[in-house]
Amino acid sequence: MKRYVQHFLISSIVLFHLAIEKGYAQNELGNSKLRIYLDEEKEHWLQFSSFVQLWGRVTENNPGTTINDRPEAVTTDISIRRFRLGLGARPADDLYVFFQLGVNNLNYLSPRGTSIDLLDAYVQYEFSPFIAIGGGKSFWNGLSRFTSPSTSKLMGYDLNFVASPTLDSTDDLIRRLSVYAKGKIGPIDYRLVLAKPLSVQNSSSFNSEPIESIARFTDTRPTLQYSGYAKYEFWEPESNLSPAQVGTYLGAKKVLSLGLGFTRQNNALWSLEQGMIRYHNMSLIGLDVFMDLPLGQDKKTALTAYLGYFNFDFGPNYIRLLGANNPANGFIPDEGSFNGRGNTFPISGTGTSTFAQLGFLFKPMGKDRDKGRLQPYSAAQYSNFDRFENAMFYYDLGINWYMNGHLSKFTLNAENRPIFMETNDGIRSDVRKWMVVLQYQFRID
């Protein structure tokens, strides 16, 4: 496997240089900068893409957090949130293939020599605009729009994590080994996915034994996972060549869609009920609406909005704690909270959640309109989890500075999250913490 990954990496780099050379030379096939056409009609091609997201961050750590066995209340760090290197190809009229390498969360706590992983490797055949069939390792997912996010074309600084409820439990960075069908029937865009969940024994959050009245993932009875998502496109249609769903088009498209999705897996979790093992089906439902609306006669401003409702049943009292790119590696239980170490907090669980996001894109700045564009935004999640005595509420306040669209942009985001404590009256939240991130993204495609 390592040999194939190395060959792919070397081939991609060679392709990158060839594409640049051919793009500058403007050869007889008229290749664009990072696309090599394989025929004179420009219908068959190879295309290279890559992006990196760099973080500078200050985090108010959860109570009881330690770093290298020393208590630490506030952590400042620099990290690589994501790096991707992809190769897409249309070698024939009806065939599309995609391969992608990448790494997440490369920070000061990462082991030396962190490897780049094979994230995507899938092939799809398009029978007609109505249906295409594909398979491999991919993030073709159902449930909701942002369960298959375009991570380099988001409006927020990071994912809408409530839309990825099995992240790194039964998948690998939202990716699964699966077969899928997708297509468009008039204004309806749909996808159906049949996946073999990855073994939860390899998950960092895996617990091998069931406990009383609290559901945990198990693979003692491994079954297939089914998911689907369909959206009705009221205005301009969106591309469905890849699974990635765009977070904001920056006024380039007029989009309004209403979507409904699900994920289902039998016997995915287990718990004890009066000492007896009981298995639980995972049943997840999502409903969402997305709008990207150019404004003004010149369409130089735009309003972007998203609203999602999620109803999750994992079994009794299930809670998923998540701390993206966690800056801490230790925890003192007697001094800590239910959240755990670093920036972790409960992001999904059995219960209902509502997630909303709103942003406004201003006109280009500067006398010559060459200083980029600003886009302030806000996002919030409100969840009623069965296990908690009060609601979970977190919010983001941020601003994007697009120097060249999504190809080069800065994002400044302040996240405010709740801290849950175990009390005599149950698990409640009374304290809040901040995390401030300055992100720079560079993308080429």
C-alpha positions as CSV (number, residue, x, y, z in Angstrom):
1,M,0.0,0.0,0.0
2,K,2.8,2.4,0.9
3,R,4.4,1.8,-2.5
4,Y,1.2,2.6,-4.3
5,V,0.7,5.8,-2.3
6,Q,4.3,6.9,-3.0
7,H,3.8,6.2,-6.7
8,F,0.5,8.2,-6.7
9,L,2.2,11.1,-4.9
10,I,5.1,11.2,-7.3
11,S,2.8,10.9,-10.3
12,S,0.6,13.7,-9.0
13,I,3.6,16.0,-8.5
14,V,4.8,15.2,-12.0
15,L,1.3,15.9,-13.3
16,F,1.2,19.2,-11.5
17,H,4.5,20.4,-13.1
18,L,3.4,19.2,-16.5
19,A,0.0,21.0,-16.2
20,I,1.8,24.2,-15.3
21,E,4.2,24.0,-18.2
22,K,1.5,23.1,-20.6
23,G,-0.7,25.9,-19.2
24,Y,1.9,28.5,-19.8
25,A,2.8,27.2,-23.2
26,Q,-0.8,27.0,-24.3
27,N,-0.2,24.0,-26.4
28,E,-2.2,22.8,-29.4
29,L,-4.9,21.3,-27.2
30,G,-5.3,24.6,-25.2
31,N,-4.8,23.0,-21.8
32,S,-5.7,25.1,-18.8
33,K,-3.2,25.6,-16.0
34,L,-3.9,22.5,-14.0
35,R,-5.9,20.4,-16.5
36,I,-4.4,18.2,-19.2
37,Y,-6.8,17.4,-22.1
38,L,-6.5,14.0,-23.6
39,D,-8.3,14.7,-26.8
40,E,-8.8,17.6,-29.2
41,E,-12.5,17.9,-28.3
42,K,-11.5,18.6,-24.6
43,E,-13.9,16.0,-23.3
44,H,-11.4,13.7,-21.7
45,W,-8.9,15.1,-19.1
46,L,-6.8,14.7,-16.1
47,Q,-7.0,17.4,-13.4
48,F,-4.8,18.1,-10.3
49,S,-6.1,19.8,-7.2
50,S,-4.6,20.6,-3.8
51,F,-5.3,22.8,-0.8
52,V,-3.9,23.5,2.7
53,Q,-5.5,25.1,5.7
54,L,-3.2,26.6,8.3
55,W,-4.4,27.5,11.9
56,G,-3.1,29.9,14.4
57,R,-5.2,29.4,17.6
58,V,-5.8,30.4,21.2
59,T,-7.9,27.9,23.2
60,E,-9.4,28.3,26.6
61,N,-9.1,24.7,27.7
62,N,-11.7,22.6,29.5
63,P,-11.3,22.2,33.3
64,G,-8.8,19.6,34.3
65,T,-6.8,19.8,31.0
66,T,-3.2,18.8,31.0
67,I,-0.4,19.0,28.4
68,N,2.4,16.6,29.0
69,D,1.1,16.0,32.5
70,R,1.1,19.7,33.4
71,P,-2.2,21.6,33.9
72,E,-2.8,24.3,31.3
73,A,-5.7,26.7,31.2
74,V,-5.0,28.4,27.9
75,T,-3.1,27.0,24.9
76,T,-1.7,28.9,21.9
77,D,-0.6,26.8,18.9
78,I,0.0,26.6,15.2
79,S,-1.2,23.6,13.1
80,I,-2.1,22.3,9.7
81,R,-5.8,21.6,9.9
82,R,-6.0,19.9,6.5
83,F,-3.8,19.1,3.5
84,R,-5.2,17.5,0.4
85,L,-3.6,16.3,-2.9
86,G,-6.1,15.1,-5.4
87,L,-6.3,13.7,-9.0
88,G,-9.5,13.5,-10.9
89,A,-9.9,12.1,-14.4
90,R,-12.4,11.6,-17.1
91,P,-10.7,9.1,-19.4
92,A,-13.8,8.2,-21.2
93,D,-17.2,9.8,-21.9
94,D,-19.1,8.1,-19.1
95,L,-16.3,7.3,-16.7
96,Y,-15.0,9.4,-13.8
97,V,-12.3,8.4,-11.3
98,F,-10.9,10.3,-8.3
99,F,-8.0,9.7,-6.0
100,Q,-7.0,11.9,-3.0
101,L,-4.3,11.8,-0.4
102,G,-4.4,13.9,2.7
103,V,-3.8,14.5,6.4
104,N,-5.7,16.3,9.2
105,N,-4.7,17.8,12.5
106,L,-0.9,18.0,12.1
107,N,-0.1,19.9,15.3
108,Y,2.7,20.1,17.9
109,L,1.5,17.0,19.6
110,S,1.5,14.9,16.4
111,P,4.1,12.1,16.2
112,R,7.1,12.6,14.0
113,G,6.8,11.4,10.5
114,T,3.0,11.6,10.3
115,S,2.0,9.7,7.2
116,I,-0.3,11.0,4.4
117,D,-3.3,8.8,4.1
118,L,-5.3,7.5,1.1
119,L,-8.6,9.3,1.7
120,D,-10.4,8.8,-1.5
121,A,-10.2,6.2,-4.3
122,Y,-13.4,5.7,-6.3
123,V,-14.7,5.1,-9.8
124,Q,-18.1,6.0,-11.2
125,Y,-19.9,5.2,-14.4
126,E,-22.6,7.5,-15.7
127,F,-25.4,5.7,-17.5
128,S,-27.4,8.9,-18.0
129,P,-28.0,12.2,-16.3
130,F,-30.6,10.3,-14.3
131,I,-28.2,7.7,-12.8
132,A,-24.6,7.0,-12.2
133,I,-23.1,4.1,-10.2
134,G,-19.9,4.3,-8.3
135,G,-17.8,2.5,-5.7
136,G,-14.7,2.6,-3.6
137,K,-13.6,4.7,-0.7
138,S,-15.3,8.1,-0.8
139,F,-17.4,10.6,1.1
140,W,-20.5,10.0,-0.9
141,N,-22.9,10.1,2.1
142,G,-26.6,10.7,2.8
143,L,-28.3,12.4,5.7
144,S,-27.8,16.1,4.9
145,R,-26.1,18.6,2.7
146,F,-23.0,19.0,4.8
147,T,-22.6,15.3,5.6
148,S,-20.6,15.5,2.3
149,P,-19.0,18.9,2.7
150,S,-16.6,20.7,0.3
151,T,-14.1,21.4,3.1
152,S,-12.2,24.0,1.0
153,K,-15.4,25.9,0.0
154,L,-17.1,26.4,3.3
155,M,-18.4,29.7,4.7
156,G,-17.5,28.8,8.3
157,Y,-14.0,28.0,9.4
158,D,-14.7,24.3,9.9
159,L,-17.2,21.6,9.4
160,N,-20.8,21.5,10.7
161,F,-19.9,18.6,12.9
162,V,-23.5,17.7,13.9
163,A,-23.9,16.7,10.2
164,S,-21.1,14.1,10.7
165,P,-22.5,12.1,13.6
166,T,-20.3,8.9,13.0
167,L,-17.1,10.8,12.3
168,D,-14.1,8.5,12.9
169,S,-16.4,6.0,14.7
170,T,-17.5,4.0,11.7
171,D,-15.8,6.0,9.0
172,D,-12.4,7.6,8.2
173,L,-12.7,11.4,8.1
174,I,-16.3,11.0,6.9
175,R,-15.2,8.4,4.3
176,R,-16.5,4.8,3.9
177,L,-16.0,1.8,1.7
178,S,-19.2,1.9,-0.3
179,V,-21.2,1.6,-3.5
180,Y,-23.5,4.4,-4.4
181,A,-26.1,5.6,-7.0
182,K,-26.6,9.3,-7.8
183,G,-28.3,11.4,-10.4
184,K,-30.7,14.2,-11.3
185,I,-34.3,13.8,-12.2
186,G,-35.6,17.2,-13.2
187,P,-35.0,19.5,-10.2
188,I,-34.4,16.6,-7.8
189,D,-30.8,15.7,-7.0
190,Y,-30.4,12.4,-5.2
191,R,-27.8,10.0,-3.8
192,L,-28.2,6.5,-2.3
193,V,-25.3,4.8,-0.5
194,L,-24.7,1.3,0.7
195,A,-21.6,1.2,2.9
196,K,-19.6,-1.3,5.0
197,P,-18.8,0.6,8.2
198,L,-15.2,0.6,9.3
199,S,-14.5,-1.4,12.4
200,V,-15.1,0.7,15.5
201,Q,-12.3,-1.2,17.2
202,N,-9.9,1.0,15.4
203,S,-11.6,4.2,16.6
204,S,-9.9,6.3,19.2
205,S,-13.2,6.5,21.1
206,F,-13.8,2.7,21.1
207,N,-14.9,1.0,24.4
208,S,-14.9,-2.8,24.3
209,E,-17.5,-3.4,27.0
210,P,-21.1,-2.4,27.2
211,I,-22.3,-0.4,30.2
212,E,-25.6,0.1,31.9
213,S,-28.1,2.4,30.2
214,I,-25.6,4.2,27.9
215,A,-25.3,3.1,24.2
216,R,-21.8,2.6,22.7
217,F,-20.8,1.6,19.2
218,T,-20.0,-2.1,18.7
219,D,-19.1,-4.3,15.8
220,T,-19.9,-7.7,17.4
221,R,-22.9,-7.8,15.0
222,P,-21.5,-6.0,11.9
223,T,-24.2,-5.0,9.4
224,L,-24.3,-2.8,6.3
225,Q,-25.1,0.9,6.6
226,Y,-27.7,2.6,4.4
227,S,-28.0,6.3,3.7
228,G,-29.6,8.6,1.3
229,Y,-30.2,12.3,0.6
230,A,-32.4,14.1,-1.9
231,K,-32.7,17.8,-2.5
232,Y,-35.1,19.9,-4.6
233,E,-33.3,22.6,-6.5
234,F,-35.6,25.6,-7.0
235,W,-33.2,27.9,-8.8
236,E,-29.9,27.1,-10.5
237,P,-28.8,23.4,-10.4
238,E,-25.6,22.4,-8.6
239,S,-23.0,20.0,-9.9
240,N,-23.1,16.5,-8.6
241,L,-20.0,15.2,-10.4
242,S,-18.3,14.8,-6.9
243,P,-20.0,14.3,-3.5
244,A,-18.7,17.7,-2.2
245,Q,-21.4,20.2,-1.3
246,V,-20.4,23.9,-1.5
247,G,-20.8,26.1,1.6
248,T,-20.9,29.4,-0.3
249,Y,-20.7,30.3,-4.0
250,L,-19.7,33.9,-3.3
251,G,-22.5,35.2,-5.5
252,A,-21.5,33.1,-8.5
253,K,-24.7,31.1,-8.4
254,K,-28.3,31.6,-7.4
255,V,-29.1,28.5,-5.4
256,L,-32.1,27.5,-3.2
257,S,-32.5,23.8,-2.2
258,L,-34.6,21.9,0.2
259,G,-33.2,18.5,1.3
260,L,-34.2,15.4,3.2
261,G,-31.9,12.5,4.2
262,F,-31.3,9.5,6.4
263,T,-28.7,7.0,7.7
264,R,-29.6,3.6,9.1
265,Q,-27.6,0.7,10.5
266,N,-29.0,-2.2,12.5
267,N,-27.3,-3.4,15.7
268,A,-24.8,-0.6,15.5
269,L,-24.6,0.1,19.2
270,W,-25.1,-1.8,22.5
271,S,-25.7,-1.3,26.2
272,L,-26.7,-3.2,29.3
273,E,-30.3,-3.2,30.5
274,Q,-30.4,-4.6,34.1
275,G,-27.2,-6.5,33.3
276,M,-28.4,-8.0,30.0
277,I,-26.9,-7.0,26.6
278,R,-29.2,-5.0,24.4
279,Y,-28.5,-4.0,20.8
280,H,-29.6,-0.7,19.3
281,N,-30.3,0.4,15.7
282,M,-28.8,3.7,14.6
283,S,-31.5,5.8,12.9
284,L,-30.6,9.3,11.8
285,I,-32.8,11.8,9.9
286,G,-31.8,15.2,8.5
287,L,-33.9,18.0,7.0
288,D,-32.2,21.2,5.6
289,V,-32.5,24.2,3.4
290,F,-29.6,26.1,1.7
291,M,-29.7,29.4,0.0
292,D,-27.0,31.4,-1.8
293,L,-28.5,34.6,-3.3
294,P,-26.6,37.3,-5.3
295,L,-27.9,40.8,-4.6
296,G,-27.9,44.1,-6.5
297,Q,-27.9,44.8,-10.2
298,D,-24.2,44.1,-10.4
299,K,-24.5,40.9,-8.2
300,K,-21.4,41.9,-6.3
301,T,-22.9,41.1,-2.9
302,A,-24.5,37.9,-1.7
303,L,-26.5,36.4,1.2
304,T,-25.8,32.8,2.2
305,A,-28.0,31.0,4.7
306,Y,-28.3,27.4,5.9
307,L,-30.8,25.8,8.3
308,G,-30.7,22.1,9.3
309,Y,-32.8,20.0,11.6
310,F,-31.5,16.6,12.9
311,N,-33.3,13.8,14.8
312,F,-30.8,11.2,16.0
313,D,-31.5,7.8,17.7
314,F,-28.3,6.0,18.7
315,G,-29.8,4.2,21.6
316,P,-30.1,5.3,25.3
317,N,-28.1,8.3,26.4
318,Y,-25.6,8.2,23.6
319,I,-23.3,11.3,23.5
320,R,-20.5,12.1,21.0
321,L,-17.7,14.3,22.4
322,L,-15.5,15.9,19.8
323,G,-12.5,18.3,19.9
324,A,-11.3,19.2,16.4
325,N,-7.5,19.4,16.2
326,N,-7.4,19.0,20.0
327,P,-4.5,21.1,21.5
328,A,-4.3,19.0,24.6
329,N,-3.2,15.4,25.4
330,G,-4.2,14.9,29.1
331,F,-6.9,15.2,31.6
332,I,-7.3,15.0,35.4
333,P,-10.7,13.3,36.0
334,D,-11.2,14.6,39.6
335,E,-10.7,18.2,38.4
336,G,-12.4,17.9,35.0
337,S,-15.7,18.2,33.4
338,F,-17.9,15.8,31.4
339,N,-16.4,17.4,28.2
340,G,-13.0,16.0,28.7
341,R,-9.7,17.5,27.6
342,G,-8.8,20.6,25.6
343,N,-11.5,21.9,23.3
344,T,-13.8,18.9,23.4
345,F,-17.5,19.3,23.8
346,P,-20.7,17.3,23.1
347,I,-21.6,17.8,19.4
348,S,-24.1,15.0,18.7
349,G,-26.1,12.3,20.5
350,T,-29.5,10.8,20.9
351,G,-32.0,13.7,20.6
352,T,-32.7,16.6,18.3
353,S,-30.4,19.4,17.0
354,T,-30.9,22.5,15.0
355,F,-28.0,24.2,13.2
356,A,-28.1,27.6,11.5
357,Q,-25.6,29.6,9.5
358,L,-25.9,33.1,8.0
359,G,-23.4,35.2,6.1
360,F,-23.2,38.4,3.9
361,L,-20.6,38.9,1.2
362,F,-19.6,42.6,0.6
363,K,-18.4,44.1,-2.7
364,P,-14.7,44.0,-3.6
365,M,-12.6,46.5,-1.6
366,G,-10.1,49.1,-2.7
367,K,-10.0,51.9,-5.2
368,D,-9.3,49.4,-8.0
369,R,-11.5,46.7,-6.4
370,D,-8.4,44.6,-6.0
371,K,-8.2,44.2,-2.2
372,G,-10.5,41.3,-1.8
373,R,-14.0,40.8,-0.3
374,L,-15.2,40.5,3.3
375,Q,-17.9,38.1,4.5
376,P,-19.0,38.3,8.1
377,Y,-20.9,35.2,9.3
378,S,-22.4,33.6,12.3
379,A,-23.4,30.0,13.1
380,A,-25.1,28.3,16.0
381,Q,-26.2,24.8,17.1
382,Y,-29.0,24.1,19.6
383,S,-29.4,20.5,20.8
384,N,-31.7,18.7,23.2
385,F,-29.8,15.5,24.1
386,D,-31.6,12.9,26.1
387,R,-28.8,12.5,28.5
388,F,-28.5,16.1,29.6
389,E,-30.6,18.2,32.0
390,N,-30.4,21.3,29.8
391,A,-29.8,22.1,26.2
392,M,-26.4,22.2,24.4
393,F,-25.8,25.5,22.7
394,Y,-22.7,26.7,20.9
395,Y,-22.1,29.5,18.4
396,D,-19.4,30.9,16.1
397,L,-18.8,34.5,15.1
398,G,-16.4,35.0,12.2
399,I,-15.3,36.9,9.1
400,N,-13.8,35.7,5.8
401,W,-11.4,37.8,3.8
402,Y,-11.4,36.4,0.2
403,M,-8.3,37.6,-1.6
404,N,-9.0,35.4,-4.5
405,G,-12.2,33.6,-3.8
406,H,-11.7,30.2,-2.1
407,L,-8.3,29.9,-3.7
408,S,-6.7,32.3,-1.2
409,K,-8.6,33.4,1.9
410,F,-8.2,34.3,5.6
411,T,-10.9,33.4,8.2
412,L,-11.0,34.7,11.8
413,N,-13.5,32.8,14.0
414,A,-14.4,32.9,17.6
415,E,-16.2,29.8,18.9
416,N,-18.1,29.7,22.2
417,R,-18.8,26.3,23.7
418,P,-20.6,25.0,26.8
419,I,-18.8,23.1,29.6
420,F,-21.0,20.3,31.1
421,M,-20.5,19.1,34.6
422,E,-21.8,16.0,36.4
423,T,-23.9,17.1,39.4
424,N,-26.3,15.5,41.8
425,D,-29.1,16.8,39.5
426,G,-27.7,15.2,36.4
427,I,-25.3,16.6,33.7
428,R,-25.7,20.3,33.3
429,S,-23.9,23.2,31.6
430,D,-23.2,26.4,33.6
431,V,-19.7,27.5,32.3
432,R,-18.6,28.5,28.8
433,K,-15.2,28.6,27.1
434,W,-13.8,30.4,24.0
435,M,-11.6,29.3,21.1
436,V,-10.2,31.8,18.6
437,V,-8.8,30.6,15.2
438,L,-7.1,32.5,12.5
439,Q,-7.1,30.3,9.4
440,Y,-5.4,30.8,6.0
441,Q,-6.4,28.6,3.1
442,F,-4.6,28.2,-0.2
443,R,-6.2,26.1,-2.9
444,I,-5.1,25.3,-6.5
445,D,-7.2,23.4,-9.1
